[in-house]
């Protein structure tokens, strides 16, 4: 599936020879990822072509004459499509030429040198461990170091990931974003400009039944046990009073296996909980709390009369969704570090014999989209196990697995520029949509 790359902002800069060049601001999951020139991306594409030949998506051609405004917009859109498409190939994602370039541009953009660093990693129970890494280490490498330090089995790394986690008021935690394998945690931690933020380790699957695959590794069980306790304490998971009493008794006995067996029966166990947001259902402007997992989007909606309504959207009925960002992306110093202040995710849902759109306004729209993609991929894997005669490839961030499945699904992600654009102080901003079709 495509990644949430977009290039909504470009700036003209003077070069050393008195001319001008365009600097493209590349965002990933709503946060500024790097700033690059066309020439840098062109050289990178040539390096990739030497390794992968004609398997790469088309790269925007060079212009030997001055570009018009429409040509500049077209190039920006083409570069954006290229970044989204090139990251769909797991072989490309795993290659050194891919990773080395993105490491370099992240460090250059935020003026960080490669050096030794200590990084605190937040564990699911709230404790932190300190690891020694390089500032140029990717999230994939950092996860390997963490797993080695705590004794997590290497073959289970795919069930965990690193996240940016913010400490909010009254002890609340908020998951800001999931780090891509090729992101540099040291850079992302600084560049996100999110206050009271740490890199945290959490499980990364939304099907609670997958717990069973981790039960033979003591460290993995410890991690999901700690996360289950924290999720219940933070009210992300909602046991009944009877379940809560039984869970407390099992926790006192330190019976992790029985605790997790019972926890899997708890409402919203293993779900991703989002910050309070706004939606347009059943009427515009309603406040909502979203929990995402187990192939559903669960919404607790506050109505205008302060009554609450629980609504569940099943992923089986979701046709497609899109993330849209609106408003200005400029401030006095240039492009903003994040797009997350004006985001919406809308999805098309089959209800009462027809398709209709539902809209969620949340700064975590990209995280929500990542969760929806995760649930789709987990469902495909499960169907593959049930029907081994049909084959489909399910890549995710450099991990390629072939499964058999009888399902005609199309995964399409794109940034669709709108007609409304602004130009201020030679900085171009486009507004648009990143879309997923199923």
HELIX and SHEET records of a PDB file:
HELIX    1   1 UNK A   38  UNK A   52  1                                  15    
HELIX    2   2 UNK A   53  UNK A   55  5                                   3    
HELIX    3   3 UNK A   69  UNK A   86  1                                  18    
HELIX    4   4 UNK A   90  UNK A   94  1                                   5    
HELIX    5   5 UNK A   96  UNK A  109  1                                  14    
HELIX    6   6 UNK A  139  UNK A  150  1                                  12    
HELIX    7   7 UNK A  154  UNK A  159  5                                   6    
HELIX    8   8 UNK A  169  UNK A  171  5                                   3    
HELIX    9   9 UNK A  185  UNK A  191  1                                   7    
HELIX   10  10 UNK A  208  UNK A  214  5                                   7    
HELIX   11  11 UNK A  218  UNK A  233  1                                  16    
HELIX   12  12 UNK A  241  UNK A  252  1                                  12    
HELIX   13  13 UNK A  256  UNK A  263  1                                   8    
HELIX   14  14 UNK A  315  UNK A  317  5                                   3    
HELIX   15  15 UNK A  365  UNK A  386  1                                  22    
SHEET    1   A 5 UNK A  31  UNK A  37  0                                        
SHEET    2   A 5 UNK A  20  UNK A  28 -1                                        
SHEET    3   A 5 UNK A   5  UNK A  14 -1                                        
SHEET    4   A 5 UNK A 427  UNK A 430 -1                                        
SHEET    5   A 5 UNK A 421  UNK A 424 -1                                        
SHEET    1   B 5 UNK A 128  UNK A 134  0                                        
SHEET    2   B 5 UNK A 116  UNK A 122 -1                                        
SHEET    3   B 5 UNK A 197  UNK A 203  1                                        
SHEET    4   B 5 UNK A 160  UNK A 167 -1                                        
SHEET    5   B 5 UNK A 173  UNK A 178 -1                                        
SHEET    1   C 8 UNK A 272  UNK A 273  0                                        
SHEET    2   C 8 UNK A 286  UNK A 293 -1                                        
SHEET    3   C 8 UNK A 277  UNK A 279 -1                                        
SHEET    4   C 8 UNK A 354  UNK A 361 -1                                        
SHEET    5   C 8 UNK A 343  UNK A 351 -1                                        
SHEET    6   C 8 UNK A 318  UNK A 325 -1                                        
SHEET    7   C 8 UNK A 432  UNK A 437 -1                                        
SHEET    8   C 8 UNK A 412  UNK A 415 -1                                        
SHEET    1   D 4 UNK A 272  UNK A 273  0                                        
SHEET    2   D 4 UNK A 286  UNK A 293 -1                                        
SHEET    3   D 4 UNK A 296  UNK A 302 -1                                        
SHEET    4   D 4 UNK A 308  UNK A 314 -1                                        
SHEET    1   E 2 UNK A 330  UNK A 331  0                                        
SHEET    2   E 2 UNK A 334  UNK A 335 -1                                        
SHEET    1   F 2 UNK A 392  UNK A 393  0                                        
SHEET    2   F 2 UNK A 402  UNK A 403 -1                                        
END                                                                             
